[in-house]
Amino acid sequence: MGTITLARIDDRLIHGQVMQVWSKGHGTNAIFVVDDATASDEFMKEIYESTQSTGGMKIKVFSSDGIVDEWNKNQFGDYRLMLVYKSAAYVKKSVDGGVPLPFVDVGGIAIKPGSTRIIPSVGLNERDAQLLKAVQDAGIEVFFQNIPSSEKVSLDEALKKMGK
């Protein structure tokens, strides 16, 4: 059975910070990207998956249904993997599908009108707050952290910032 070393929401998906800081700090040998749009775009999927040769890391792209199917099929094999989700909705779908996330780090959701800035790289709107609360209520720690050396902000603290 594989080991999920990190589950992270980052709407930028894979970028330098993910490859250099997060994956190496957790002994990760694979990154599974979870995003319906990327999974259905063969060109983008090929770009992501071909980057494994430069970083020495196995990279696979899954839809939100596909990641649950992969878990149910072989529990992610022998990988020590990082799951990078495009959105909170995909995390919730994984949890509902039985994927055993150890925790969820919310590290990158663009700050947009109608969202509250939680940390410099994360804006949280009402819908995502509800989804993440449901994940936390399922017994999974949810926190906000840009990089490992920065302070963690709990979901409860984030909800207080939103006036909840």
OpenMM code with the backbone's topology and positions (N, CA, C; nanometers):
from openmm import Vec3, app, unit

residues = "MET GLY THR ILE THR LEU ALA ARG ILE ASP ASP ARG LEU ILE HIS GLY GLN VAL MET GLN VAL TRP SER LYS GLY HIS GLY THR ASN ALA ILE PHE VAL VAL ASP ASP ALA THR ALA SER ASP GLU PHE MET LYS GLU ILE TYR GLU SER THR GLN SER THR GLY GLY MET LYS ILE LYS VAL PHE SER SER ASP GLY ILE VAL ASP GLU TRP ASN LYS ASN GLN PHE GLY ASP TYR ARG LEU MET LEU VAL TYR LYS SER ALA ALA TYR VAL LYS LYS SER VAL ASP GLY GLY VAL PRO LEU PRO PHE VAL ASP VAL GLY GLY ILE ALA ILE LYS PRO GLY SER THR ARG ILE ILE PRO SER VAL GLY LEU ASN GLU ARG ASP ALA GLN LEU LEU LYS ALA VAL GLN ASP ALA GLY ILE GLU VAL PHE PHE GLN ASN ILE PRO SER SER GLU LYS VAL SER LEU ASP GLU ALA LEU LYS LYS MET GLY LYS".split()
positions = [
    Vec3(0.0844, -0.1182, 0.0000),
    Vec3(0.0000, 0.0000, 0.0000),
    Vec3(0.0889, 0.1244, 0.0000),
    Vec3(0.0506, 0.2222, -0.0799),
    Vec3(0.1251, 0.3467, -0.0861),
    Vec3(0.1061, 0.4297, 0.0397),
    Vec3(0.1933, 0.5281, 0.0556),
    Vec3(0.1866, 0.6199, 0.1686),
    Vec3(0.1642, 0.7603, 0.1156),
    Vec3(0.0590, 0.8243, 0.1624),
    Vec3(0.0336, 0.9637, 0.1253),
    Vec3(0.1122, 1.0494, 0.2237),
    Vec3(0.2168, 1.1146, 0.1746),
    Vec3(0.3019, 1.1957, 0.2609),
    Vec3(0.2475, 1.3367, 0.2789),
    Vec3(0.1680, 1.3817, 0.1832),
    Vec3(0.1148, 1.5173, 0.1872),
    Vec3(-0.0032, 1.5277, 0.0927),
    Vec3(-0.1081, 1.5920, 0.1364),
    Vec3(-0.2201, 1.6287, 0.0495),
    Vec3(-0.2275, 1.7805, 0.0534),
    Vec3(-0.2195, 1.8430, -0.0623),
    Vec3(-0.2111, 1.9892, -0.0686),
    Vec3(-0.3083, 2.0419, -0.1732),
    Vec3(-0.3750, 2.1500, -0.1383),
    Vec3(-0.4544, 2.2237, -0.2367),
    Vec3(-0.3672, 2.3381, -0.2858),
    Vec3(-0.3456, 2.3411, -0.4161),
    Vec3(-0.2675, 2.4483, -0.4768),
    Vec3(-0.3191, 2.4656, -0.6190),
    Vec3(-0.3880, 2.5746, -0.6447),
    Vec3(-0.4492, 2.5915, -0.7765),
    Vec3(-0.3465, 2.6122, -0.8880),
    Vec3(-0.2200, 2.6269, -0.8514),
    Vec3(-0.1131, 2.6338, -0.9521),
    Vec3(-0.0621, 2.4938, -0.9862),
    Vec3(-0.1076, 2.3941, -0.9112),
    Vec3(-0.0673, 2.2542, -0.9276),
    Vec3(0.0827, 2.2388, -0.9047),
    Vec3(0.1574, 2.1888, -1.0024),
    Vec3(0.3008, 2.1664, -0.9821),
    Vec3(0.3782, 2.2899, -1.0270),
    Vec3(0.4636, 2.3385, -0.9389),
    Vec3(0.5517, 2.4511, -0.9689),
    Vec3(0.6778, 2.4327, -0.8850),
    Vec3(0.7699, 2.5234, -0.8930),
    Vec3(0.8989, 2.5085, -0.8261),
    Vec3(0.8895, 2.4815, -0.6775),
    Vec3(0.8011, 2.5531, -0.6093),
    Vec3(0.7861, 2.5359, -0.4645),
    Vec3(0.7411, 2.3941, -0.4299),
    Vec3(0.6496, 2.3408, -0.5069),
    Vec3(0.6016, 2.2043, -0.4833),
    Vec3(0.7141, 2.1046, -0.5081),
    Vec3(0.7855, 2.1207, -0.6188),
    Vec3(0.8914, 2.0252, -0.6545),
    Vec3(1.0110, 2.0339, -0.5603),
    Vec3(1.0526, 2.1537, -0.5255),
    Vec3(1.1760, 2.1703, -0.4489),
    Vec3(1.1576, 2.1665, -0.2979),
    Vec3(1.0502, 2.2224, -0.2485),
    Vec3(1.0346, 2.2355, -0.1034),
    Vec3(0.9445, 2.1283, -0.0453),
    Vec3(0.8245, 2.1180, -0.0964),
    Vec3(0.7272, 2.0274, -0.0349),
    Vec3(0.7588, 1.8809, -0.0597),
    Vec3(0.7851, 1.8444, -0.1826),
    Vec3(0.8040, 1.7020, -0.2124),
    Vec3(0.9302, 1.6469, -0.1473),
    Vec3(1.0390, 1.7202, -0.1501),
    Vec3(1.1647, 1.6712, -0.0929),
    Vec3(1.1598, 1.6649, 0.0591),
    Vec3(1.0869, 1.7530, 0.1206),
    Vec3(1.0777, 1.7541, 0.2662),
    Vec3(0.9962, 1.6405, 0.3240),
    Vec3(0.9295, 1.5647, 0.2396),
    Vec3(0.8440, 1.4562, 0.2879),
    Vec3(0.8862, 1.3189, 0.2354),
    Vec3(1.0038, 1.3086, 0.1740),
    Vec3(1.0502, 1.1798, 0.1231),
    Vec3(0.9630, 1.1242, 0.0122),
    Vec3(0.9069, 1.2117, -0.0657),
    Vec3(0.8119, 1.1757, -0.1706),
    Vec3(0.8836, 1.1237, -0.2952),
    Vec3(0.8284, 1.0182, -0.3569),
    Vec3(0.8846, 0.9722, -0.4841),
    Vec3(0.7829, 0.9806, -0.5987),
    Vec3(0.6634, 1.0340, -0.5686),
    Vec3(0.5616, 1.0516, -0.6731),
    Vec3(0.4698, 1.1674, -0.6361),
    Vec3(0.4220, 1.2344, -0.7381),
    Vec3(0.3220, 1.3399, -0.7203),
    Vec3(0.2041, 1.3040, -0.8086),
    Vec3(0.0874, 1.2963, -0.7484),
    Vec3(-0.0359, 1.2730, -0.8231),
    Vec3(-0.1142, 1.4037, -0.8236),
    Vec3(-0.1368, 1.4567, -0.9421),
    Vec3(-0.2130, 1.5796, -0.9617),
    Vec3(-0.3593, 1.5418, -0.9783),
    Vec3(-0.4480, 1.6141, -0.9096),
    Vec3(-0.5914, 1.5860, -0.9187),
    Vec3(-0.6623, 1.7115, -0.9686),
    Vec3(-0.7051, 1.7049, -1.0947),
    Vec3(-0.7759, 1.8168, -1.1572),
    Vec3(-0.8488, 1.7647, -1.2801),
    Vec3(-0.9785, 1.7815, -1.2829),
    Vec3(-1.0584, 1.7305, -1.3945),
    Vec3(-1.0169, 1.7918, -1.5283),
    Vec3(-0.9937, 1.9229, -1.5313),
    Vec3(-0.9596, 1.9893, -1.6577),
    Vec3(-0.8254, 1.9397, -1.7119),
    Vec3(-0.7258, 1.9300, -1.6261),
    Vec3(-0.5942, 1.8835, -1.6705),
    Vec3(-0.5998, 1.7376, -1.7136),
    Vec3(-0.6736, 1.6563, -1.6398),
    Vec3(-0.6847, 1.5134, -1.6726),
    Vec3(-0.7520, 1.4913, -1.8075),
    Vec3(-0.8398, 1.5828, -1.8474),
    Vec3(-0.9105, 1.5659, -1.9749),
    Vec3(-0.8399, 1.6349, -2.0913),
    Vec3(-0.7313, 1.7052, -2.0641),
    Vec3(-0.6545, 1.7741, -2.1674),
    Vec3(-0.5260, 1.6937, -2.1925),
    Vec3(-0.5264, 1.6112, -2.2966),
    Vec3(-0.4136, 1.5209, -2.3221),
    Vec3(-0.2808, 1.5950, -2.3370),
    Vec3(-0.2834, 1.7127, -2.3978),
    Vec3(-0.1606, 1.7900, -2.4150),
    Vec3(-0.1032, 1.8311, -2.2795),
    Vec3(-0.1859, 1.8908, -2.1932),
    Vec3(-0.1392, 1.9344, -2.0612),
    Vec3(-0.0990, 1.8154, -1.9747),
    Vec3(-0.1758, 1.7094, -1.9841),
    Vec3(-0.1449, 1.5886, -1.9070),
    Vec3(-0.0061, 1.5366, -1.9457),
    Vec3(0.0215, 1.5341, -2.0747),
    Vec3(0.1520, 1.4870, -2.1221),
    Vec3(0.2649, 1.5775, -2.0732),
    Vec3(0.2415, 1.7080, -2.0712),
    Vec3(0.3434, 1.8012, -2.0217),
    Vec3(0.3751, 1.7715, -1.8752),
    Vec3(0.2719, 1.7606, -1.7928),
    Vec3(0.2946, 1.7313, -1.6503),
    Vec3(0.3665, 1.5987, -1.6322),
    Vec3(0.3172, 1.4955, -1.6970),
    Vec3(0.3728, 1.3623, -1.6753),
    Vec3(0.5132, 1.3479, -1.7329),
    Vec3(0.5479, 1.4270, -1.8334),
    Vec3(0.6824, 1.4189, -1.8907),
    Vec3(0.7861, 1.4891, -1.8035),
    Vec3(0.7448, 1.5739, -1.7110),
    Vec3(0.8407, 1.6430, -1.6245),
    Vec3(0.9048, 1.5492, -1.5241),
    Vec3(0.8531, 1.4284, -1.5106),
    Vec3(0.9114, 1.3346, -1.4146),
    Vec3(1.0574, 1.3034, -1.4465),
    Vec3(1.0936, 1.3089, -1.5723),
    Vec3(1.2311, 1.2755, -1.6086),
    Vec3(1.3295, 1.3808, -1.5590),
    Vec3(1.2870, 1.5053, -1.5458),
    Vec3(1.3780, 1.6103, -1.5005),
    Vec3(1.3906, 1.6130, -1.3491),
    Vec3(1.2877, 1.5768, -1.2784),
    Vec3(1.2922, 1.5833, -1.1324),
    Vec3(1.3114, 1.4497, -1.0645),
    Vec3(1.3128, 1.3409, -1.1413),
    Vec3(1.3279, 1.2091, -1.0821),
    Vec3(1.2070, 1.1638, -1.0032),
    Vec3(1.0971, 1.2292, -1.0214),
    Vec3(0.9752, 1.2030, -0.9468),
    Vec3(0.8694, 1.1510, -1.0441),
    Vec3(0.8000, 1.0461, -1.0086),
    Vec3(0.6898, 0.9958, -1.0913),
    Vec3(0.5746, 1.0947, -1.0788),
    Vec3(0.5216, 1.1395, -1.1906),
    Vec3(0.4090, 1.2329, -1.1896),
    Vec3(0.2964, 1.1728, -1.2718),
    Vec3(0.1786, 1.1691, -1.2120),
    Vec3(0.0591, 1.1212, -1.2808),
    Vec3(-0.0517, 1.2238, -1.2603),
    Vec3(-0.1415, 1.2304, -1.3576),
    Vec3(-0.2543, 1.3235, -1.3513),
    Vec3(-0.3832, 1.2429, -1.3506),
    Vec3(-0.4720, 1.2761, -1.2567),
    Vec3(-0.5994, 1.2061, -1.2419),
    Vec3(-0.7146, 1.3052, -1.2364),
    Vec3(-0.8299, 1.2597, -1.2803),
    Vec3(-0.9537, 1.3343, -1.2560),
    Vec3(-0.9928, 1.3112, -1.1106),
    Vec3(-1.0917, 1.3854, -1.0640),
    Vec3(-1.1365, 1.3679, -0.9251),
    Vec3(-1.1990, 1.2305, -0.9032),
    Vec3(-1.2601, 1.1732, -1.0055),
    Vec3(-1.3097, 1.0351, -0.9954),
    Vec3(-1.1948, 0.9357, -1.0103),
    Vec3(-1.1012, 0.9675, -1.0977),
    Vec3(-0.9900, 0.8781, -1.1266),
    Vec3(-0.9000, 0.8519, -1.0068),
    Vec3(-0.8807, 0.9529, -0.9223),
    Vec3(-0.7939, 0.9337, -0.8057),
    Vec3(-0.8586, 0.8371, -0.7069),
    Vec3(-0.9901, 0.8442, -0.6933),
    Vec3(-1.0620, 0.7503, -0.6062),
    Vec3(-1.0533, 0.6096, -0.6648),
    Vec3(-1.0703, 0.5987, -0.7966),
    Vec3(-1.0583, 0.4683, -0.8630),
    Vec3(-0.9188, 0.4096, -0.8429),
    Vec3(-0.8160, 0.4935, -0.8569),
    Vec3(-0.6778, 0.4469, -0.8399),
    Vec3(-0.6548, 0.3970, -0.6968),
    Vec3(-0.7093, 0.4688, -0.5989),
    Vec3(-0.6980, 0.4247, -0.4598),
    Vec3(-0.7669, 0.2890, -0.4414),
    Vec3(-0.8869, 0.2778, -0.4924),
    Vec3(-0.9625, 0.1534, -0.4754),
    Vec3(-0.8984, 0.0361, -0.5494),
    Vec3(-0.8289, 0.0646, -0.6587),
    Vec3(-0.7659, -0.0399, -0.7395),
    Vec3(-0.6426, -0.0992, -0.6700),
    Vec3(-0.5524, -0.0127, -0.6220),
    Vec3(-0.4267, -0.0662, -0.5667),
    Vec3(-0.3674, 0.0145, -0.4512),
    Vec3(-0.4474, 0.0990, -0.3891),
    Vec3(-0.4020, 0.1817, -0.2764),
    Vec3(-0.2706, 0.2551, -0.3081),
    Vec3(-0.2594, 0.3020, -0.4311),
    Vec3(-0.1452, 0.3805, -0.4794),
    Vec3(-0.0140, 0.3020, -0.4819),
    Vec3(-0.0235, 0.1704, -0.4914),
    Vec3(0.0969, 0.0879, -0.5096),
    Vec3(0.1971, 0.1038, -0.3970),
    Vec3(0.3240, 0.1192, -0.4346),
    Vec3(0.4320, 0.1332, -0.3364),
    Vec3(0.4832, 0.2766, -0.3274),
    Vec3(0.4105, 0.3702, -0.3838),
    Vec3(0.4570, 0.5087, -0.3850),
    Vec3(0.4498, 0.5739, -0.2475),
    Vec3(0.5442, 0.6655, -0.2244),
    Vec3(0.5354, 0.7640, -0.1156),
    Vec3(0.4979, 0.8919, -0.1903),
    Vec3(0.3721, 0.9269, -0.1844),
    Vec3(0.3253, 1.0281, -0.2773),
    Vec3(0.2634, 1.1505, -0.2127),
    Vec3(0.2701, 1.2544, -0.2911),
    Vec3(0.2068, 1.3807, -0.2584),
    Vec3(0.0880, 1.3949, -0.3522),
    Vec3(-0.0269, 1.4260, -0.2966),
    Vec3(-0.1449, 1.4553, -0.3774),
    Vec3(-0.1575, 1.6066, -0.3869),
    Vec3(-0.1626, 1.6585, -0.5084),
    Vec3(-0.1807, 1.8022, -0.5297),
    Vec3(-0.3160, 1.8217, -0.5959),
    Vec3(-0.4065, 1.8834, -0.5223),
    Vec3(-0.5431, 1.9061, -0.5691),
    Vec3(-0.5580, 2.0489, -0.6207),
    Vec3(-0.6340, 2.0631, -0.7270),
    Vec3(-0.6638, 2.1962, -0.7807),
    Vec3(-0.7631, 2.2705, -0.6919),
    Vec3(-0.8522, 2.1964, -0.6241),
    Vec3(-0.9577, 2.2638, -0.5480),
    Vec3(-1.0019, 2.1838, -0.4264),
    Vec3(-1.0685, 2.2537, -0.3365),
    Vec3(-1.1249, 2.1905, -0.2165),
    Vec3(-1.2328, 2.0894, -0.2538),
    Vec3(-1.3043, 2.1137, -0.3622),
    Vec3(-1.4098, 2.0205, -0.4046),
    Vec3(-1.3514, 1.8835, -0.4375),
    Vec3(-1.2339, 1.8810, -0.4983),
    Vec3(-1.1700, 1.7531, -0.5316),
    Vec3(-1.1218, 1.6808, -0.4058),
    Vec3(-1.0751, 1.7560, -0.3079),
    Vec3(-1.0348, 1.6956, -0.1800),
    Vec3(-1.1554, 1.6298, -0.1148),
    Vec3(-1.2653, 1.7021, -0.1098),
    Vec3(-1.3880, 1.6488, -0.0478),
    Vec3(-1.4324, 1.5217, -0.1194),
    Vec3(-1.4242, 1.5209, -0.2511),
    Vec3(-1.4630, 1.4032, -0.3289),
    Vec3(-1.3730, 1.2840, -0.2957),
    Vec3(-1.2434, 1.3082, -0.2776),
    Vec3(-1.1508, 1.2008, -0.2390),
    Vec3(-1.1851, 1.1448, -0.1017),
    Vec3(-1.2114, 1.2338, -0.0079),
    Vec3(-1.2470, 1.1906, 0.1281),
    Vec3(-1.3753, 1.1085, 0.1239),
    Vec3(-1.4742, 1.1575, 0.0509),
    Vec3(-1.6010, 1.0840, 0.0384),
    Vec3(-1.5806, 0.9481, -0.0280),
    Vec3(-1.4797, 0.9384, -0.1154),
    Vec3(-1.4511, 0.8139, -0.1860),
    Vec3(-1.3616, 0.7178, -0.1094),
    Vec3(-1.3190, 0.7580, 0.0108),
    Vec3(-1.2407, 0.6682, 0.0950),
    Vec3(-1.0900, 0.6832, 0.0874),
    Vec3(-1.0401, 0.7844, 0.0169),
    Vec3(-0.8953, 0.8060, 0.0118),
    Vec3(-0.8519, 0.8579, 0.1495),
    Vec3(-0.7587, 0.7884, 0.2169),
    Vec3(-0.7230, 0.8228, 0.3551),
    Vec3(-0.6194, 0.9351, 0.3643),
    Vec3(-0.6636, 1.0568, 0.3530),
    Vec3(-0.5717, 1.1699, 0.3595),
    Vec3(-0.5239, 1.1883, 0.5034),
    Vec3(-0.3926, 1.2049, 0.5238),
    Vec3(-0.3417, 1.2230, 0.6595),
    Vec3(-0.3739, 1.3618, 0.7147),
    Vec3(-0.3787, 1.4591, 0.6265),
    Vec3(-0.4109, 1.5983, 0.6577),
    Vec3(-0.4222, 1.6703, 0.5242),
    Vec3(-0.4697, 1.7935, 0.5275),
    Vec3(-0.4776, 1.8737, 0.4055),
    Vec3(-0.4125, 2.0086, 0.4322),
    Vec3(-0.3110, 2.0394, 0.3527),
    Vec3(-0.2450, 2.1693, 0.3566),
    Vec3(-0.3038, 2.2534, 0.2439),
    Vec3(-0.3645, 2.3636, 0.2793),
    Vec3(-0.4158, 2.4566, 0.1786),
    Vec3(-0.3051, 2.5597, 0.1576),
    Vec3(-0.2413, 2.5525, 0.0414),
    Vec3(-0.1247, 2.6360, 0.0192),
    Vec3(-0.1362, 2.7349, -0.0942),
    Vec3(-0.2375, 2.7205, -0.1785),
    Vec3(-0.2497, 2.8126, -0.2904),
    Vec3(-0.3888, 2.8145, -0.3499),
    Vec3(-0.4675, 2.9132, -0.3112),
    Vec3(-0.5967, 2.9402, -0.3752),
    Vec3(-0.5980, 3.0907, -0.4002),
    Vec3(-0.6053, 3.1291, -0.5253),
    Vec3(-0.5979, 3.2708, -0.5608),
    Vec3(-0.6992, 3.3534, -0.4818),
    Vec3(-0.6535, 3.4696, -0.4375),
    Vec3(-0.7402, 3.5626, -0.3650),
    Vec3(-0.8228, 3.6379, -0.4689),
    Vec3(-0.9537, 3.6239, -0.4578),
    Vec3(-1.0462, 3.6824, -0.5546),
    Vec3(-1.1524, 3.7632, -0.4813),
    Vec3(-1.2278, 3.8458, -0.5535),
    Vec3(-1.3395, 3.9157, -0.4894),
    Vec3(-1.4339, 3.8148, -0.4239),
    Vec3(-1.4730, 3.8432, -0.3014),
    Vec3(-1.5621, 3.7536, -0.2287),
    Vec3(-1.4890, 3.6526, -0.1423),
    Vec3(-1.3558, 3.6531, -0.1491),
    Vec3(-1.2798, 3.5618, -0.0636),
    Vec3(-1.2084, 3.6416, 0.0452),
    Vec3(-1.1726, 3.5720, 0.1513),
    Vec3(-1.1000, 3.6321, 0.2628),
    Vec3(-0.9562, 3.5827, 0.2581),
    Vec3(-0.8619, 3.6746, 0.2684),
    Vec3(-0.7198, 3.6380, 0.2690),
    Vec3(-0.6885, 3.5680, 0.4012),
    Vec3(-0.6423, 3.4440, 0.3923),
    Vec3(-0.6089, 3.3658, 0.5113),
    Vec3(-0.4588, 3.3710, 0.5364),
    Vec3(-0.3809, 3.3411, 0.4354),
    Vec3(-0.2359, 3.3590, 0.4345),
    Vec3(-0.2039, 3.4263, 0.3017),
    Vec3(-0.0799, 3.4729, 0.2818),
    Vec3(-0.0523, 3.5494, 0.1597),
    Vec3(-0.0923, 3.4823, 0.0284),
    Vec3(-0.0919, 3.3513, 0.0222),
    Vec3(-0.1217, 3.2832, -0.1039),
    Vec3(-0.2590, 3.2176, -0.1082),
    Vec3(-0.3437, 3.2449, -0.0091),
    Vec3(-0.4736, 3.1765, -0.0037),
    Vec3(-0.5864, 3.2733, 0.0280),
    Vec3(-0.6870, 3.2713, -0.0595),
    Vec3(-0.8131, 3.3378, -0.0336),
    Vec3(-0.9202, 3.2308, -0.0186),
    Vec3(-1.0009, 3.2412, 0.0841),
    Vec3(-1.1021, 3.1391, 0.1107),
    Vec3(-1.2409, 3.1988, 0.0934),
    Vec3(-1.3224, 3.1354, 0.0084),
    Vec3(-1.4603, 3.1803, -0.0089),
    Vec3(-1.5539, 3.0898, 0.0715),
    Vec3(-1.6789, 3.1239, 0.0732),
    Vec3(-1.7781, 3.0516, 0.1532),
    Vec3(-1.7884, 2.9043, 0.1130),
    Vec3(-1.7923, 2.8771, -0.0157),
    Vec3(-1.8069, 2.7388, -0.0630),
    Vec3(-1.6884, 2.6527, -0.0197),
    Vec3(-1.5664, 2.7028, -0.0426),
    Vec3(-1.4480, 2.6263, -0.0033),
    Vec3(-1.4409, 2.6091, 0.1481),
    Vec3(-1.4820, 2.7107, 0.2218),
    Vec3(-1.4838, 2.7000, 0.3684),
    Vec3(-1.5756, 2.5864, 0.4124),
    Vec3(-1.6918, 2.5764, 0.3508),
    Vec3(-1.7856, 2.4686, 0.3853),
    Vec3(-1.7289, 2.3313, 0.3493),
    Vec3(-1.6671, 2.3210, 0.2331),
    Vec3(-1.6072, 2.1939, 0.1912),
    Vec3(-1.4951, 2.1517, 0.2857),
    Vec3(-1.4093, 2.2463, 0.3207),
    Vec3(-1.2976, 2.2143, 0.4102),
    Vec3(-1.3461, 2.1820, 0.5510),
    Vec3(-1.4516, 2.2469, 0.5946),
    Vec3(-1.5102, 2.2154, 0.7259),
    Vec3(-1.5620, 2.0720, 0.7254),
    Vec3(-1.6241, 2.0298, 0.6168),
    Vec3(-1.6732, 1.8918, 0.6061),
    Vec3(-1.5568, 1.7926, 0.6091),
    Vec3(-1.4453, 1.8280, 0.5461),
    Vec3(-1.3261, 1.7424, 0.5494),
    Vec3(-1.2738, 1.7328, 0.6928),
    Vec3(-1.2662, 1.8465, 0.7598),
    Vec3(-1.2207, 1.8465, 0.8995),
    Vec3(-1.3164, 1.7666, 0.9877),
    Vec3(-1.4451, 1.7814, 0.9643),
    Vec3(-1.5452, 1.7069, 1.0420),
    Vec3(-1.5342, 1.5560, 1.0198),
    Vec3(-1.4704, 1.5158, 0.9088),
    Vec3(-1.4470, 1.3735, 0.8814),
    Vec3(-1.3223, 1.3227, 0.9544),
    Vec3(-1.2602, 1.4100, 1.0347),
    Vec3(-1.1457, 1.3691, 1.1156),
    Vec3(-1.0098, 1.3977, 1.0544),
    Vec3(-1.0062, 1.4809, 0.9515),
    Vec3(-0.8808, 1.5127, 0.8828),
    Vec3(-0.8402, 1.6559, 0.9162),
    Vec3(-0.7179, 1.6722, 0.9652),
    Vec3(-0.6684, 1.8055, 0.9973),
    Vec3(-0.6567, 1.8884, 0.8695),
    Vec3(-0.7060, 2.0120, 0.8751),
    Vec3(-0.6957, 2.1053, 0.7632),
    Vec3(-0.6228, 2.2289, 0.8146),
    Vec3(-0.5190, 2.2685, 0.7435),
    Vec3(-0.4458, 2.3886, 0.7826),
    Vec3(-0.3984, 2.4628, 0.6585),
    Vec3(-0.3534, 2.5843, 0.6793),
    Vec3(-0.3072, 2.6721, 0.5722),
    Vec3(-0.1594, 2.7000, 0.5968),
    Vec3(-0.0773, 2.6707, 0.4959),
    Vec3(0.0664, 2.6923, 0.5099),
    Vec3(0.1274, 2.7045, 0.3715),
    Vec3(0.1963, 2.8135, 0.3489),
    Vec3(0.2564, 2.8397, 0.2191),
    Vec3(0.3787, 2.7517, 0.1950),
    Vec3(0.4729, 2.7536, 0.2884),
    Vec3(0.5932, 2.6707, 0.2812),
    Vec3(0.6157, 2.6080, 0.4187),
    Vec3(0.6931, 2.4997, 0.4259),
    Vec3(0.7091, 2.4305, 0.5541),
    Vec3(0.7617, 2.5177, 0.6681),
    Vec3(0.8416, 2.6184, 0.6367),
    Vec3(0.8972, 2.7028, 0.7426),
    Vec3(0.8022, 2.8130, 0.7890),
    Vec3(0.6903, 2.8312, 0.7198),
    Vec3(0.5946, 2.9344, 0.7619),
    Vec3(0.4979, 2.8778, 0.8653),
    Vec3(0.4376, 2.9673, 0.9391),
    Vec3(0.3448, 2.9273, 1.0447),
    Vec3(0.2192, 2.8637, 0.9854),
    Vec3(0.1716, 2.7586, 1.0514),
    Vec3(0.0452, 2.6957, 1.0120),
    Vec3(-0.0701, 2.7765, 1.0701),
    Vec3(-0.1747, 2.7932, 0.9901),
    Vec3(-0.2990, 2.8545, 1.0357),
    Vec3(-0.4055, 2.7457, 1.0281),
    Vec3(-0.4703, 2.7178, 1.1395),
    Vec3(-0.5718, 2.6119, 1.1422),
    Vec3(-0.6977, 2.6556, 1.0678),
    Vec3(-0.7782, 2.5591, 1.0292),
    Vec3(-0.9057, 2.5914, 0.9659),
    Vec3(-0.9925, 2.6718, 1.0616),
    Vec3(-0.9915, 2.6370, 1.1891),
    Vec3(-1.0720, 2.7119, 1.2860),
    Vec3(-1.0308, 2.8591, 1.2905),
    Vec3(-0.8989, 2.8859, 1.2860),
    Vec3(-0.8517, 3.0246, 1.2830),
    Vec3(-0.8967, 3.0936, 1.1542),
    Vec3(-0.8917, 3.0218, 1.0437),
    Vec3(-0.9335, 3.0776, 0.9149),
    Vec3(-1.0817, 3.1131, 0.9174),
    Vec3(-1.1623, 3.0245, 0.9743),
    Vec3(-1.3062, 3.0508, 0.9821),
    Vec3(-1.3343, 3.1730, 1.0691),
    Vec3(-1.2563, 3.1922, 1.1746),
    Vec3(-1.2717, 3.3126, 1.2584),
    Vec3(-1.2413, 3.4378, 1.1773),
    Vec3(-1.1382, 3.4315, 1.0932),
    Vec3(-1.1053, 3.5457, 1.0066),
    Vec3(-1.2219, 3.5795, 0.9146),
    Vec3(-1.2980, 3.4760, 0.8795),
    Vec3(-1.4133, 3.4949, 0.7912),
    Vec3(-1.5379, 3.5367, 0.8685),
    Vec3(-1.5258, 3.5470, 1.0004),
    Vec3(-1.6404, 3.5852, 1.0829),
    Vec3(-1.7322, 3.4700, 1.1155),
    Vec3(-1.6815, 3.3486, 1.1146),
    Vec3(-1.7625, 3.2290, 1.1414),
    Vec3(-1.7378, 3.1768, 1.2806),
] * unit.nanometer
topology = app.Topology()
chain = topology.addChain("A")
for resn in residues:
    res = topology.addResidue(resn, chain)
    for name in ("N", "CA", "C"):
        topology.addAtom(name, app.Element.getBySymbol(name[0]), res)
